[in-house]
Amino acid sequence: MRRKHLTLMAAMFAVSLFAAACGGEDRPEAGTLGVVEVEEGDAIQIRSLEAITGDVAFFGLPIERSTLLAIEDYGPIQGFDVDLGTTLDDLCSNDGGQAAAQTIVADEDVIGVIGTSCSGAAVAAAPLITDAGMVLISGGNTSPALTSDLAGTAGENYNVGYYRTAHNDLFQGAAMARFVYGELGLTTAAAIHDGDPYTQGLAQAFADAFEAEGGTVTGFTAVNKDDTDMVPALTEIAAGSPEALFFPIFQPAGDFIADQASGVPGLENTVLLAADGLLNTNYLALSQTEGMYFSGPDTRFGDNVNESTGKTANDFLAKYEELYGEKPAAPFWAHGYDATTLLLDAIAAASYLDGDTLVIDRQGVRDHLNNVSGYSGLIGTINCDEFGDCGAARITVVQNIGGEANAEASLENVVFSFAP
């Protein structure tokens, strides 16, 4: 049997007919985005859009896996299974996000999407997905441009219908700035980005916050994602003699910066700093990253309970290791789990049975998400603001112990905590 997608006028007509047939019995009116009908024997359709291949697969795979586990733990919605379909790859790029989003919106039965991993992919994917009446909920995006400046102004890439459980990088930039200036006692710093909305936004957030702390930013420049010779950019940075260098970028560019920085005159003793884009076991295992500091989400979730499934963070990790033979390689696994259960809760709240058919109101899904407050997730208490920022703002800085054998331990080697 096929699922049927209803336009707004058809949906409103169907609802009114049903209400009349039931003697005027109250039924929800169709919202402004129409409804989707899921017929008996079919499944509710959602999708996963993450970076699952290439150099950043370590980042997206744990989120994709957390989505699968969340669907399993949650179970059916009013007797209807939830189908994730084929996971799509955002390639951690604008082009990848756009191509995958075009595939998703071609299926009018899709209610919502968990993704993207990378902010650059979301810039292209979000308008397509949200314009189709679907919602996009990310466990990994952190660029302020996707939501707001936290002072009431929408980001340049904000779209109604976009949400995230990951933090806003204005918090992460402030956390790293406070650590460098207040804890390490360094008063000069520089930053490098690669032009991506995530890397540029976080580098700028750090620079602004560092100056607000009282420090001096001696350099701010960009490299290309595919550069291998970082000496020209590093030489430019070295001219300012910074005590610290923050480069919140991805691999493989991050490998070359860490490897080449110490050989550039003026940077021999500069403290190297990175962020969650490089906070993974592969990068921590590299010899040139020993001693580096990394900012990222506070993952000390312990016995936090997801209220929709009753599972704790420890329950999740035990099941993850059992199924995949390893711990999550990057830090946003819990954010992906909570993003998924928020979407499933929203679908449950915005749906009703019409005989043997499940009717899901698209606007009702957004209305539910817009009003999330005090939700208990694996990441802690979740509250969604008017721009879709739902994530906890707690940030930690970890220091790399060094060596492949210590990579997992380094993920938990917290040396500084930040909670605004």
Helices and strands as residue ranges (DSSP letters): E 4-6, H 8-21, E 35-38, E 44-50, G 54-56, H 57-74, E 82-83, E 88-89, H 94-105, E 110-115, H 119-131, E 135-138, G 144-146, E 162-164, H 169-178, I 179-183, E 188-193, H 197-213, E 216-222, H 231-238, E 244-246, H 253-260, G 261-263, E 271-274, H 281-284, G 287-289, E 293-297, H 313-324, H 333-349, E 351-354, E 357-361, H 362-370, E 375-377, E 380-382, E 395-399, G 404-406, H 407-411, E 414-418
